[in-house]
């Protein structure tokens, strides 16, 4: 690959791994995040899906994805430890993630309820 690039332009220098893993990756992430946020903001309906699985280190995690007419967008993961997350903790985590997503896309604020169960009931359940 290097020989090919040098053949096309001998003066071209490939970026080193520090550049790729630092500034270039940050710039790319910010550009894609802006595009995803704009797509989420333009949707009239959002479908959130959670699941539990193992990461590449075989540690338990819970994932949150957003399904839209434009496609599926991975939102975040949370380590849960060796055990599955209890329902109260799971509901609290999901609620915090939804507040963050919705606050940046389409809602000004969500009134705070006292418990995750009440929050779930108030906002249609999870």
QUIVENNOR-V827695 format. One record per residue. RES is the residue in one letter. D_LAST is the distance of its C-alpha to the last C-alpha in Angstrom with 2 decimals. Layout:
# QUIVENNOR-V827695
RES:D_LAST / RES:D_LAST
This chain:
# QUIVENNOR-V827695
X:48.93 / X:50.81 / X:54.06 / X:52.59 / X:51.39 / X:54.74 / X:56.53 / X:54.69 / X:55.25 / X:57.21 / X:56.27 / X:52.48 / X:50.92 / X:47.57 / X:45.04 / X:44.83 / X:41.72 / X:41.37 / X:41.22 / X:38.69 / X:36.41 / X:36.86 / X:37.49 / X:37.01 / X:33.63 / X:32.50 / X:33.80 / X:32.09 / X:28.70 / X:29.05 / X:30.12 / X:27.23 / X:24.66 / X:26.30 / X:26.11 / X:22.40 / X:21.63 / X:23.86 / X:22.15 / X:18.67 / X:20.36 / X:22.02 / X:19.01 / X:18.09 / X:14.67 / X:12.51 / X:10.24 / X:8.47 / X:8.92 / X:9.24 / X:11.99 / X:14.65 / X:18.27 / X:21.66 / X:23.33 / X:27.01 / X:28.14 / X:26.28 / X:24.08 / X:20.47 / X:17.94 / X:14.25 / X:13.89 / X:11.79 / X:13.07 / X:13.04 / X:14.29 / X:16.72 / X:19.80 / X:21.84 / X:20.26 / X:17.84 / X:17.93 / X:17.28 / X:15.98 / X:16.48 / X:16.85 / X:17.06 / X:19.51 / X:18.36 / X:21.86 / X:23.24 / X:20.60 / X:16.97 / X:14.83 / X:14.33 / X:10.98 / X:11.98 / X:13.04 / X:10.14 / X:7.76 / X:10.83 / X:11.41 / X:8.21 / X:8.81 / X:12.44 / X:12.12 / X:10.36 / X:13.06 / X:15.64 / X:14.86 / X:14.62 / X:17.62 / X:19.69 / X:18.91 / X:18.51 / X:17.85 / X:20.53 / X:18.50 / X:15.58 / X:17.02 / X:16.40 / X:15.20 / X:16.69 / X:13.98 / X:10.45 / X:9.84 / X:11.53 / X:9.83 / X:6.35 / X:8.65 / X:10.62 / X:8.44 / X:6.87 / X:3.77 / X:0.00
